[in-house]
């Protein structure tokens, strides 16, 4: 890496509140698999309350202000989503609803990588496609490929929540390398 290349700072968050969530574990694994020239900062969505426009209009809670500021400061986002009832979880949609409010909507034009882990064989495919629909409206710029959908995830992480599956690690590495290139391509204009 040359000195004139700026590190890509990624803000990552998982759409699960569970402490031992496999999606939170996948996000931590991504932090360990970052390529050179990329760093990951993880945001915990648990403090963000349910969206209420009246509350937002009166002044968003500190947790929401922090979330929006961290999105604005990041060069790119990495969202790791579980799949609930064939779609993205409410907690993730709720966080995006808070972040997408004007003024200075910080999601606008933000490069984004998406991945997810599930017990089933679809590996969060439907949730990821629904998240992509949300990205269209708020003008996030999702990376199209590679897609990382981790099926039978309970078999790919050890008892401590560490990713043990080498093939899945390679998929995540490919996603992160592509997100790095995508972000730098968008920076260059």
C-alpha positions as CSV (number, residue, x, y, z in Angstrom):
1,X,0.0,0.0,0.0
2,X,1.3,3.4,-0.9
3,X,1.2,6.3,1.5
4,X,-1.1,8.3,-0.7
5,X,-4.0,5.8,-0.3
6,X,-6.3,6.6,2.6
7,X,-7.6,3.9,4.9
8,X,-11.2,3.0,4.3
9,X,-13.0,3.2,7.7
10,X,-16.0,0.9,7.8
11,X,-18.9,1.2,10.3
12,X,-20.4,-2.2,10.9
13,X,-23.6,-3.2,12.7
14,X,-25.6,-6.3,13.0
15,X,-29.4,-6.4,12.9
16,X,-29.7,-8.7,16.0
17,X,-29.9,-7.8,19.6
18,X,-28.9,-11.2,20.9
19,X,-25.5,-11.3,22.6
20,X,-24.6,-14.7,21.1
21,X,-26.1,-13.9,17.7
22,X,-24.4,-15.6,14.8
23,X,-24.7,-12.4,12.9
24,X,-22.9,-10.4,15.6
25,X,-20.3,-13.2,15.5
26,X,-20.0,-12.9,11.7
27,X,-19.5,-9.1,12.1
28,X,-16.7,-9.7,14.6
29,X,-15.2,-12.2,12.2
30,X,-15.2,-9.6,9.5
31,X,-13.2,-7.3,11.8
32,X,-10.6,-10.0,12.0
33,X,-10.5,-10.6,8.3
34,X,-10.2,-6.9,7.1
35,X,-7.7,-6.4,4.3
36,X,-4.9,-4.0,4.5
37,X,-6.1,-0.4,4.0
38,X,-9.4,-1.1,5.8
39,X,-10.6,-0.8,9.4
40,X,-13.8,-1.7,11.1
41,X,-15.7,0.1,13.9
42,X,-18.7,-1.8,15.3
43,X,-21.9,0.0,16.4
44,X,-24.3,-1.8,18.8
45,X,-27.9,-1.1,17.8
46,X,-29.3,-2.1,21.2
47,X,-29.5,1.5,22.7
48,X,-31.6,2.8,19.7
49,X,-35.2,3.2,20.7
50,X,-38.2,2.5,18.5
51,X,-38.6,5.2,15.9
52,X,-41.0,8.0,16.7
53,X,-41.2,11.1,14.5
54,X,-42.4,13.2,17.4
55,X,-39.3,12.3,19.3
56,X,-37.1,12.9,16.3
57,X,-38.7,16.3,15.7
58,X,-38.1,17.3,19.3
59,X,-34.5,16.2,19.1
60,X,-33.3,12.6,18.5
61,X,-32.0,10.6,21.5
62,X,-28.2,10.6,22.1
63,X,-27.9,7.0,20.9
64,X,-29.4,8.1,17.5
65,X,-27.2,11.2,17.3
66,X,-24.2,9.0,17.9
67,X,-25.3,6.4,15.3
68,X,-25.9,9.1,12.7
69,X,-22.5,10.8,13.4
70,X,-20.7,7.5,13.1
71,X,-22.4,6.7,9.8
72,X,-21.4,10.2,8.5
73,X,-17.8,9.7,9.6
74,X,-17.5,6.3,8.0
75,X,-16.3,5.8,4.5
76,X,-18.5,2.7,4.0
77,X,-20.9,0.5,5.9
78,X,-21.1,-3.3,6.6
79,X,-24.5,-4.5,7.6
80,X,-24.9,-8.1,8.8
81,X,-28.5,-9.1,8.9
82,X,-30.4,-12.1,10.2
83,X,-33.6,-13.1,8.5
84,X,-36.9,-12.9,10.4
85,X,-40.1,-14.1,8.7
86,X,-38.5,-13.9,5.2
87,X,-37.3,-10.3,5.7
88,X,-34.9,-8.0,7.6
89,X,-35.4,-7.7,11.3
90,X,-37.3,-4.8,12.8
91,X,-34.3,-3.6,14.8
92,X,-32.3,-3.1,11.6
93,X,-35.1,-1.4,9.8
94,X,-35.7,0.8,12.9
95,X,-32.1,1.9,13.0
96,X,-32.1,2.7,9.3
97,X,-35.4,4.7,9.8
98,X,-33.7,6.8,12.5
99,X,-30.6,7.3,10.4
100,X,-32.5,8.2,7.2
101,X,-34.3,11.3,8.5
102,X,-33.4,14.7,7.2
103,X,-31.5,17.0,7.5
104,X,-28.1,15.7,6.4
105,X,-29.2,12.1,5.9
106,X,-25.9,10.3,6.5
107,X,-26.8,7.2,4.5
108,X,-27.0,9.1,1.2
109,X,-24.4,7.9,-1.2
110,X,-22.7,5.6,1.4
111,X,-21.1,2.4,0.0
112,X,-22.4,-0.7,1.7
113,X,-21.5,-4.3,2.0
114,X,-24.2,-6.8,3.1
115,X,-23.9,-10.2,4.6
116,X,-25.9,-12.5,6.9
117,X,-26.0,-15.8,8.7
118,X,-29.0,-18.1,9.3
119,X,-29.7,-21.7,10.4
120,X,-31.6,-22.3,7.1
121,X,-30.2,-23.0,3.7
122,X,-31.1,-19.6,2.2
123,X,-28.6,-17.9,4.5
124,X,-30.6,-14.6,4.8
125,X,-31.1,-14.2,1.0
126,X,-34.6,-12.8,1.4
127,X,-33.6,-10.4,4.2
128,X,-30.6,-9.2,2.1
129,X,-32.8,-8.5,-0.9
130,X,-35.3,-6.6,1.2
131,X,-32.5,-4.6,2.7
132,X,-31.3,-3.8,-0.8
133,X,-34.8,-2.4,-1.5
134,X,-34.4,-0.1,1.5
135,X,-31.0,0.9,0.2
136,X,-32.6,2.2,-3.0
137,X,-34.9,4.6,-1.2
138,X,-32.3,6.0,1.1
139,X,-29.7,6.1,-1.7
140,X,-27.1,3.8,-0.1
141,X,-24.9,2.2,-2.7
142,X,-24.8,-1.5,-2.0
143,X,-22.0,-3.7,-3.4
144,X,-23.7,-6.1,-5.8
145,X,-21.2,-9.0,-5.6
146,X,-20.0,-11.0,-4.0
147,X,-23.1,-11.9,-1.9
148,X,-22.3,-13.5,1.5
149,X,-25.2,-15.6,2.7
150,X,-24.0,-18.0,5.4
151,X,-26.3,-21.0,5.5
152,X,-26.4,-23.6,8.3
153,X,-24.5,-21.0,10.3
154,X,-24.7,-22.9,13.6
155,X,-22.3,-25.4,12.1
156,X,-19.8,-22.7,11.0
157,X,-19.1,-21.1,14.4
158,X,-17.5,-22.7,17.4
159,X,-19.0,-22.7,20.9
160,X,-17.3,-19.3,21.7
161,X,-18.8,-17.7,18.6
162,X,-15.7,-17.7,16.5
163,X,-16.0,-18.4,12.8
164,X,-14.4,-21.8,12.2
165,X,-15.3,-22.4,8.6
166,X,-12.5,-21.5,6.1
167,X,-14.8,-21.3,3.1
168,X,-17.0,-18.8,4.9
169,X,-13.9,-16.8,5.9
170,X,-12.9,-16.7,2.2
171,X,-16.3,-15.4,1.2
172,X,-16.1,-12.7,3.8
173,X,-12.5,-11.8,2.7
174,X,-13.8,-11.5,-0.9
175,X,-16.7,-9.3,0.2
176,X,-14.4,-7.0,2.2
177,X,-11.8,-6.7,-0.6
178,X,-14.6,-5.8,-3.0
179,X,-16.1,-3.3,-0.6
180,X,-12.6,-1.7,-0.3
181,X,-12.3,-1.4,-4.1
182,X,-15.9,-0.2,-4.5
183,X,-15.4,2.5,-1.8
184,X,-12.2,3.7,-3.4
185,X,-13.8,3.7,-6.9
186,X,-16.6,5.8,-5.6
187,X,-14.1,8.2,-3.8
188,X,-12.3,8.7,-7.1
189,X,-15.5,9.8,-8.7
